[in-house]
Amino acid sequence: MNPELLLAHFNRISGVPDAMPLMRRFLLDLAVRGKLVEQSPSDEPASELLRRFQEEKTQLVKDGVIKKIHSNPQPPDSAFPFPLPSGWAGSTLQSLCISVTDGDHLPPPKADQGIPFLVIGNVRSHTLDFAGCRHVSEEYYNALDTIRRPQMNDVLYTLVGSYGIPTMVTDDKKFCVQRHIGILRPSRKMNAPFLTRVLESKWVFDQATACATGIAQKTVPLAGLRKILIPLPPLAEQYRIVAKVDELLALLNELQLLTNEQEDRRDRVVLASVYHLSNAANAEVVRKQACFYFKHLPCLTTQPSHIQQLRQTILSLAVRGFLVPQDSEDEPASELLKQVSAEKARLAKECQIKQKPLPAIGESTVPFNLPCGWSWTRLGELSRLVTSGSRDWAKFYSNDGAIFVRMGNLSRDSYHLRLSNIQRVKPPADSEGARTKLEEGDILISITGEVGLLGLIPHNFDEAYINQHTCLVRPMDQLRSRFLPELFRSPFAQTQFDEPQRGLKNSFRLTDVTSFLVPLPPLAEQFRIVAKIDELMALCDRLEEQLVTSGVVSRVLLEAVLHHALTDTIESASRTDALTPESDVAPSRVHSLQQW
């Protein structure tokens, strides 16, 4: 064993999501191999212990307590893939137990009260959970064979589905179990807690898996369970191993609590930083908060979900005018609105569009102040068409033809269409089909159920239509930049999507869409904002990719370190050195964000 290697890499490998379960299993593997505590030459060898086990079972057969047990030869040392320490002996589970059986195979009659009847769900957490369990009558319990009535120091072992979970019985409470739970009764001269720990090890679980039968639901047969190989130490060493395992597992539990607390604190700092960035009153506050956030970015972004929060922050800053500086030379948004209004009036006069009055925007309506040159408006003022698909498109479904865009093709937090599963239609020739035919630059928004899923029709898209659960927003020609799609995937937009809650399923009316509040920047600034979003999102993509890669490497590093600690090989040590990257987050990418 080489604990120095484990400690040298501890800070890195402890961040692996399932590091604690792996290290718990590692401790049990050390115990099984005799590498957890020192051997003592004064201990009575395990071979003598096995002899006494056999004498005990022979006497129990004579007394009529158990049935005659067929001879169970001791497995040779070569049956184990690791060398057994001095004083240890190879054995089987059957050799260590007075009996290995399961619950009664006849379904018990239910009772409102009486003796608890446990199923796998009651023992899945390595403890006996009597809350909400079924009950059986005293008559049923008393009719069971003695070996099928669990007693103190017995070990229960799940056999079906969630198999391989051992639980030691620690008191004399009466209960019985279903047939999917094994009942192992260790020899009275055996240390039951030691056997329980061994049954938790990967060594035993792998053997149980190898003998399990079934496809949909694996079952460990009793015959296979009885033949599982157990490396048996002297009795005195069993007690030392249990004491050491309990001590180290308690430390791991404390470490898990500290790790959880650290992650919770980190998440709170990230949320606070994101909140202050997204709700800053002016550009100076944004600059200070951004300096703090990006200075500590390597410690704050430890998982992909943190990068997602960063993406949302970038979009929040974009729609509030804090992502790029304003240019006094830009034509203000108010002039753009005048141009759009004049064009809509012309189209309405020519009966190409319909115009409906929209709610006025007062000071109490707007959620924040806008930079100089920006204007508040509503989506209906910026759109040539806002409509939704009609019903009864199913009768036009076809194996070929036009694309029929449904909610499954839209995305959360993205406007890129998901086209892995496409429904085709042959649309009707009437005006209803033409009304919902999609054009390049159309924005799609889901308006029932999960409101706010998005889509943007790209250049050279095939002929396509929408269903009734999707709203089509066709911006005026002057607004066909990507600013509006970026706006719709921001937290500001999501808040508006979440506000109306109508019916059993959330629904968003077309009037909600046309009344949607839009903070509109000058046209030139819209293009600068979109360019900056693209730049920063590309950096976020690379950061996220590196975090995923780093997590995979950390997992491999942890497994390699634990393997080396078990096998103590030079090859494993050199492999771990080669796997250790220089940093979790590339400094150049952090610097790029800091420069922004």
C-alpha positions in Angstrom: 0.0 0.0 0.0 1.3 3.5 -0.8 -0.8 6.1 1.1 1.7 8.8 0.1 0.5 8.7 -3.5 -3.1 9.0 -2.4 -2.4 12.0 -0.2 -0.3 13.7 -2.9 -3.3 13.7 -5.3 -6.0 14.0 -2.6 -7.2 17.6 -3.4 -7.7 16.7 -7.0 -9.3 13.3 -6.7 -11.6 14.3 -3.8 -13.5 16.5 -6.2 -14.7 13.6 -8.3 -18.5 13.4 -7.8 -18.5 9.8 -6.5 -15.1 10.0 -4.8 -16.4 9.1 -1.3 -18.2 5.9 -2.4 -15.1 4.9 -4.4 -12.8 5.5 -1.4 -15.2 3.6 0.9 -15.0 0.6 -1.5 -11.2 1.1 -1.5 -11.0 0.8 2.3 -13.1 -2.4 2.2 -10.9 -3.8 -0.6 -7.9 -3.1 1.6 -9.6 -4.9 4.5 -10.4 -8.0 2.3 -6.8 -8.2 1.1 -5.3 -7.9 4.6 -3.7 -4.5 3.9 -5.6 -2.4 6.3 -4.0 -3.5 9.6 -0.8 -5.3 10.5 -0.8 -9.0 11.0 0.3 -10.4 14.4 2.2 -13.7 14.6 0.6 -14.3 18.0 -2.9 -14.5 16.5 -4.4 -18.0 16.3 -4.4 -18.8 12.5 -7.7 -18.8 10.6 -7.4 -22.5 9.8 -8.1 -23.2 13.5 -11.1 -21.0 13.3 -12.4 -22.9 10.4 -12.0 -26.1 12.2 -14.0 -24.8 15.2 -16.7 -23.6 12.8 -17.1 -27.1 11.4 -17.2 -28.6 15.0 -19.9 -26.1 15.9 -22.1 -27.0 12.8 -21.5 -30.7 13.5 -22.9 -30.3 17.0 -25.9 -28.3 15.8 -26.7 -31.1 13.3 -26.6 -33.6 16.2 -28.8 -31.4 18.3 -31.3 -31.1 15.4 -31.0 -27.4 15.1 -29.9 -27.5 11.5 -30.0 -30.2 8.8 -26.9 -32.1 7.8 -24.6 -29.9 5.7 -22.7 -31.4 2.8 -19.0 -31.2 2.9 -17.6 -27.9 1.7 -13.9 -28.2 0.8 -11.7 -25.3 1.6 -10.7 -23.4 -1.6 -7.0 -23.3 -2.5 -5.1 -20.1 -2.2 -4.8 -20.1 -6.0 -8.5 -19.4 -6.2 -7.9 -15.9 -5.0 -6.4 -13.3 -7.4 -4.4 -11.7 -4.6 -2.0 -13.4 -2.1 -3.5 -14.2 1.3 -1.5 -12.8 4.3 0.2 -15.1 6.7 -2.3 -16.6 9.1 -5.3 -16.1 6.8 -7.3 -18.9 5.1 -9.4 -19.2 2.0 -13.0 -20.1 2.7 -16.5 -19.9 1.3 -19.6 -18.1 2.7 -21.1 -21.4 3.4 -18.1 -22.4 5.6 -18.5 -19.3 7.7 -22.3 -19.6 8.3 -24.5 -21.9 10.2 -27.1 -21.4 7.5 -27.5 -19.4 4.2 -31.2 -19.2 3.2 -33.8 -16.7 2.3 -37.4 -15.6 3.3 -40.3 -17.9 2.9 -41.4 -18.5 -0.7 -45.1 -18.5 0.1 -46.7 -15.0 -0.1 -47.7 -14.2 3.5 -51.2 -13.0 4.3 -51.3 -9.3 5.1 -52.1 -8.1 8.6 -52.8 -4.6 9.9 -50.5 -5.2 12.8 -48.3 -7.9 14.1 -44.7 -8.9 13.1 -43.0 -6.6 10.6 -42.4 -8.0 7.1 -39.5 -6.4 5.3 -38.9 -6.1 1.6 -35.8 -5.0 -0.3 -36.9 -1.3 0.0 -36.7 -1.7 3.8 -33.0 -2.7 3.8 -31.6 -0.9 0.8 -29.8 1.7 2.9 -27.8 -0.9 4.9 -30.2 -0.3 7.8 -33.4 -1.9 8.9 -36.2 0.5 8.1 -39.5 -0.5 9.7 -41.3 2.7 8.8 -44.4 1.9 6.6 -43.5 -1.8 6.3 -46.1 -4.6 5.9 -47.0 -6.9 8.8 -47.8 -10.6 9.2 -49.5 -12.5 11.9 -47.8 -14.2 14.9 -49.1 -17.5 13.5 -47.3 -17.0 10.2 -44.1 -15.9 12.0 -44.1 -18.9 14.4 -44.6 -21.3 11.5 -41.4 -20.3 9.9 -38.3 -22.4 10.2 -35.9 -21.0 12.8 -33.3 -20.2 10.2 -35.9 -18.0 8.4 -36.5 -15.9 11.5 -33.8 -13.2 11.5 -32.0 -12.8 14.8 -29.3 -10.6 16.3 -25.9 -10.8 14.4 -27.6 -12.3 11.3 -26.7 -10.6 8.0 -29.4 -9.8 5.5 -28.3 -9.8 1.8 -30.5 -8.5 -1.0 -30.7 -11.1 -3.8 -33.0 -9.6 -6.5 -32.8 -6.3 -8.5 -30.8 -4.1 -6.1 -28.7 -7.2 -5.1 -25.6 -7.2 -3.1 -26.6 -5.0 -0.2 -25.7 -6.4 3.3 -27.4 -5.3 6.5 -26.5 -6.6 9.9 -29.2 -7.3 12.5 -28.2 -5.5 15.7 -31.1 -6.2 18.1 -33.6 -8.9 19.1 -36.6 -7.3 17.5 -38.9 -9.9 15.8 -39.4 -9.5 12.1 -39.3 -11.6 8.9 -38.3 -10.9 5.3 -39.5 -11.6 1.8 -37.8 -14.3 -0.3 -35.8 -11.8 -2.3 -33.6 -11.2 0.9 -31.0 -13.7 1.9 -30.6 -14.5 5.7 -27.0 -15.4 6.6 -26.4 -16.7 10.1 -22.7 -16.5 10.8 -21.0 -19.0 13.1 -21.2 -17.9 16.7 -17.4 -17.9 16.7 -17.4 -15.6 13.7 -17.2 -11.8 13.9 -20.5 -10.8 12.3 -19.5 -7.1 11.7 -16.4 -8.3 9.8 -18.5 -10.6 7.6 -20.8 -7.7 6.9 -17.9 -5.4 5.8 -16.5 -8.1 3.6 -20.0 -8.6 1.9 -19.9 -4.8 1.2 -16.6 -5.1 -0.8 -16.2 -5.1 -4.5 -14.6 -8.5 -4.3 -17.8 -10.1 -3.1 -20.1 -7.9 -5.2 -18.2 -9.0 -8.4 -18.7 -12.6 -7.4 -22.4 -12.1 -6.8 -22.7 -10.4 -10.2 -20.9 -13.3 -11.9 -23.3 -15.9 -10.6 -26.5 -13.7 -11.0 -29.1 -14.9 -13.4 -31.8 -13.1 -15.4 -31.7 -10.3 -17.9 -34.3 -7.6 -17.0 -33.8 -8.2 -13.3 -30.7 -9.9 -11.9 -31.1 -12.6 -9.2 -28.3 -14.0 -7.1 -29.2 -17.7 -6.4 -28.5 -19.2 -3.0 -26.3 -21.9 -4.5 -24.1 -19.2 -6.0 -24.1 -17.1 -2.8 -23.0 -20.0 -0.7 -20.0 -20.6 -3.0 -18.7 -17.0 -2.8 -15.0 -17.0 -1.8 -14.2 -15.2 1.5 -10.6 -14.5 2.6 -10.7 -15.2 6.4 -8.3 -13.6 8.8 -7.6 -14.8 12.4 -10.4 -13.8 14.8 -8.3 -11.2 16.6 -7.4 -9.5 13.3 -11.1 -9.5 12.3 -11.8 -7.3 15.4 -8.8 -5.0 14.5 -10.0 -4.7 10.9 -13.6 -3.8 11.9 -12.3 -1.2 14.4 -10.1 0.4 11.7 -12.8 0.3 9.0 -15.3 2.0 11.4 -12.7 4.6 12.3 -11.8 5.4 8.7 -15.4 5.3 7.4 -16.3 7.8 10.1 -13.5 10.1 8.8 -14.8 9.7 5.3 -18.3 10.6 6.4 -16.9 13.7 8.1 -15.0 14.5 4.9 -18.2 14.1 2.9 -20.0 16.5 5.1 -17.2 19.0 4.8 -17.1 18.5 1.0 -20.9 19.1 0.8 -20.5 22.2 2.9 -17.7 23.5 0.7 -19.8 22.9 -2.4 -22.8 24.6 -0.8 -20.7 27.6 0.1 -19.3 27.8 -3.5 -22.8 27.6 -5.0 -23.9 30.4 -2.7 -21.0 32.6 -3.8 -21.7 31.8 -7.4 -25.4 32.6 -7.0 -24.6 35.8 -5.1 -22.1 36.9 -7.8 -24.5 36.1 -10.6 -27.3 38.0 -8.8 -25.2 41.1 -8.3 -23.9 41.0 -11.9 -27.4 40.6 -13.3 -29.0 43.2 -11.1 -26.3 45.9 -11.0 -27.5 49.5 -11.1 -24.9 50.8 -13.4 -21.8 49.9 -15.5 -19.4 50.7 -12.6 -21.0 48.2 -10.3 -21.0 45.6 -13.1 -17.3 46.2 -13.6 -16.5 45.7 -9.9 -18.7 42.5 -9.7 -17.2 41.1 -12.9 -13.7 41.7 -11.6 -14.5 39.7 -8.4 -16.2 36.9 -10.4 -13.5 36.4 -13.0 -10.7 36.8 -10.5 -12.1 33.7 -8.7 -13.4 31.9 -11.8 -11.1 28.8 -11.4 -12.5 28.1 -7.9 -16.1 29.1 -8.7 -16.5 27.1 -11.9 -15.9 23.5 -10.8 -18.8 21.9 -12.8 -20.7 22.5 -16.0 -23.7 23.9 -14.2 -21.6 26.8 -13.1 -20.8 27.6 -16.7 -24.5 27.6 -17.5 -25.0 30.2 -14.8 -22.2 32.2 -16.5 -24.0 32.0 -19.8 -27.2 33.3 -18.3 -25.3 36.2 -16.7 -23.8 37.2 -20.0 -27.3 37.3 -21.5 -28.6 39.3 -18.6 -25.9 41.9 -19.0 -26.6 41.9 -22.8 -30.2 42.8 -22.5 -29.5 45.5 -19.8 -26.9 47.3 -21.9 -23.9 46.3 -19.8 -22.2 43.9 -22.2 -20.7 46.4 -24.7 -20.1 50.2 -24.3 -22.6 52.6 -25.8 -21.5 54.8 -28.7 -22.9 58.3 -28.8 -22.7 58.2 -32.6 -25.2 55.4 -32.9 -28.7 56.4 -34.1 -30.9 55.9 -31.1 -33.5 53.1 -30.8 -36.3 55.7 -30.9 -35.4 56.5 -34.5 -35.4 52.8 -35.3 -38.9 52.5 -33.8 -40.2 55.4 -35.9 -38.9 53.7 -39.1 -40.5 50.4 -38.1 -43.8 52.1 -37.2 -43.9 53.9 -40.5 -43.3 50.7 -42.4 -46.0 48.8 -40.5 -48.4 51.6 -41.2 -47.7 51.3 -44.9 -48.2 47.5 -44.8 -51.4 47.9 -42.9 -52.7 50.4 -45.4 -52.0 47.8 -48.1 -53.8 45.2 -46.1 -50.7 43.1 -45.9 -50.7 43.0 -42.0 -53.2 43.8 -39.3 -52.4 46.2 -36.4 -53.9 46.0 -32.9 -53.3 48.5 -30.1 -50.8 47.3 -27.4 -50.7 48.2 -23.7 -48.9 51.4 -23.0 -45.5 51.2 -21.2 -45.4 53.3 -18.1 -42.7 53.8 -15.5 -44.3 51.2 -13.2 -44.2 48.7 -16.0 -40.4 48.6 -16.8 -38.3 46.4 -14.6 -35.0 48.4 -14.9 -33.6 51.6 -16.4 -32.1 51.5 -19.8 -28.8 53.0 -21.1 -28.8 56.2 -23.2 -30.0 55.5 -26.7 -32.2 52.5 -25.8 -36.0 52.4 -25.7 -38.6 50.2 -24.2 -41.1 48.7 -26.6 -43.3 45.6 -27.1 -42.7 42.7 -29.3 -45.8 43.4 -31.3 -44.4 46.8 -32.3 -41.4 45.0 -33.8 -43.2 42.2 -35.6 -44.7 41.8 -39.0 -46.6 38.6 -38.0 -47.3 36.9 -34.6 -49.4 33.7 -35.0 -49.6 30.1 -34.1 -50.2 26.9 -36.0 -53.7 25.4 -36.4 -55.0 22.1 -35.2 -55.7 18.8 -37.0 -52.3 18.7 -38.9 -52.1 14.9 -38.1 -54.2 14.1 -41.1 -51.5 15.7 -43.3 -48.6 13.6 -41.8 -46.5 11.9 -44.4 -43.2 10.0 -44.8 -41.9 12.8 -47.1 -42.8 16.4 -47.8 -42.3 19.5 -45.7 -40.9 19.7 -42.2 -43.5 19.9 -39.4 -41.8 21.7 -36.5 -43.2 20.6 -33.1 -42.2 21.4 -29.5 -39.8 18.5 -29.5 -37.8 20.3 -32.1 -37.4 23.4 -29.9 -34.8 23.9 -27.2 -34.5 25.4 -23.7 -31.9 28.2 -23.4 -31.0 27.8 -27.1 -32.7 28.7 -30.4 -31.0 26.0 -32.5 -33.6 23.6 -33.8 -33.2 19.9 -32.8 -33.8 18.0 -36.0 -32.8 14.5 -35.1 -36.5 13.5 -35.1 -38.5 15.2 -37.8 -42.2 14.8 -38.7 -43.0 15.4 -42.4 -46.3 16.7 -43.7 -48.0 17.4 -47.0 -49.8 20.7 -46.2 -53.2 21.7 -47.5 -53.3 24.0 -50.5 -55.6 26.5 -48.8 -54.6 29.8 -47.1 -54.4 28.0 -43.7 -51.3 26.2 -44.8 -49.7 29.3 -46.3 -50.3 31.2 -43.0 -48.0 29.1 -41.0 -45.3 28.5 -43.6 -41.9 29.4 -42.1 -39.4 31.8 -43.5 -35.7 32.5 -42.7 -35.3 34.5 -39.5 -38.7 33.5 -38.0 -38.5 33.0 -34.3 -40.5 30.1 -32.7 -41.7 30.0 -29.1 -43.6 27.2 -27.4 -46.8 28.6 -25.9 -48.4 25.6 -24.1 -47.0 23.2 -21.4 -43.3 24.1 -21.2 -43.6 27.7 -22.4 -40.5 29.4 -23.7 -38.8 26.7 -25.7 -37.2 28.4 -28.7 -36.3 28.0 -32.3 -34.8 30.2 -35.1 -35.3 29.3 -38.8 -31.8 29.4 -40.4 -30.8 30.3 -43.9 -31.8 27.9 -46.7 -34.1 26.0 -44.4 -36.5 23.6 -46.2 -40.2 24.2 -46.5 -41.7 24.0 -43.0 -44.8 24.6 -40.9 -45.7 24.6 -37.2 -48.4 23.1 -34.9 -50.8 24.8 -32.6 -48.5 24.6 -29.6 -45.9 26.9 -31.2 -46.0 30.6 -31.9 -44.3 32.2 -34.9 -42.8 35.6 -34.5 -41.7 37.2 -37.8 -39.8 40.4 -37.0 -39.8 43.4 -39.3 -37.0 43.5 -41.8 -35.1 46.2 -39.7 -35.1 43.8 -36.7 -33.8 40.6 -38.4 -30.5 40.6 -36.5 -30.0 37.9 -33.8 -30.6 40.3 -31.0 -34.2 39.2 -30.4 -33.4 35.5 -30.4 -30.6 36.2 -27.8 -33.1 38.3 -25.8 -35.6 35.4 -25.7 -33.1 33.0 -24.2 -32.1 35.4 -21.4 -33.4 35.1 -17.8 -35.3 38.4 -18.4 -37.3 36.8 -21.1 -37.8 33.6 -19.1 -39.3 35.6 -16.3 -42.0 36.9 -18.7 -42.6 33.4 -20.1 -43.2 32.1 -16.6 -45.6 34.8 -15.5 -49.0 33.7 -17.0 -50.2 30.4 -15.5 -53.5 29.4 -17.0 -55.3 26.0 -16.8 -53.9 22.7 -15.8 -51.1 23.2 -18.3 -49.3 26.6 -18.5 -50.3 28.5 -21.6 -49.1 31.6 -23.3 -51.6 33.5 -25.4 -50.7 35.4 -28.6 -51.6 38.6 -26.8 -48.9 37.7 -24.2 -46.4 37.4 -27.0 -47.3 40.7 -28.7 -47.2 42.4 -25.3 -43.8 41.0 -24.5 -41.5 43.8 -23.1 -38.4 44.4 -25.2 -35.4 46.6 -24.1 -34.3 47.8 -27.6 -30.8 49.1 -28.2 -29.7 51.1 -31.3 -29.4 48.9 -34.3 -25.5 49.3 -34.5 -25.3 48.2 -30.8 -27.5 45.2 -31.5 -24.8 43.9 -33.9 -22.0 44.6 -31.4 -24.0 42.8 -28.6 -24.5 39.7 -30.8 -20.8 39.6 -31.7 -19.8 39.9 -28.1 -22.3 37.2 -27.0 -20.8 34.9 -29.7 -17.3 35.5 -28.5 -18.1 34.9 -24.8 -20.3 31.9 -25.5 -17.4 30.3 -27.5 -15.2 30.8 -24.5 -17.8 29.2 -22.2 -18.0 26.3 -24.6 -14.3 25.7 -24.3 -14.4 26.1 -20.5 -17.2 23.6 -20.2 -15.4 21.2 -22.5 -12.3 21.4 -20.3 -14.3 21.0 -17.1 -15.8 17.8 -18.5 -12.4 16.6 -19.7 -10.8 17.5 -16.3 -13.6 15.5 -14.5 -12.9 12.4 -16.6 -9.2 12.7 -16.0 -9.8 13.2 -12.3 -11.9 10.1 -12.2 -9.3 8.0 -14.0 -6.6 9.5 -11.7 -8.6 8.4 -8.6 -9.1 4.9 -9.9 -5.4 4.7 -10.9 -4.3 5.9 -7.4 -6.6 3.5 -5.7 -5.4 0.7 -7.9 -1.8 1.5 -7.2 -2.5 1.6 -3.4 -4.0 -1.9 -3.7 -1.4 -3.4 -6.0 1.6 -1.2 -5.1 3.0 -1.4 -8.7 5.5 1.0 -10.2 3.5 1.0 -13.5 0.4 2.4 -11.8 2.4 5.2 -10.2 3.9 6.3 -13.5 0.5 6.2 -15.1 -1.0 8.6 -12.4 1.9 11.1 -13.0 1.1 11.1 -16.7 -2.6 11.8 -16.1 -2.3 14.8 -13.9 -3.1 18.0 -15.9 -1.6 21.3 -15.0 -4.8 23.1 -14.3 -8.6 22.6 -14.2 -9.4 25.8 -16.1 -7.1 27.1 -18.8 -5.5 30.4 -17.7 -5.6 31.8 -21.2 -9.4 31.4 -21.3 -9.9 32.8 -17.8 -7.7 35.8 -19.0 -9.9 36.3 -22.0 -13.0 36.6 -19.8 -11.2 38.9 -17.4 -10.2 41.1 -20.3 -13.9 41.4 -21.2 
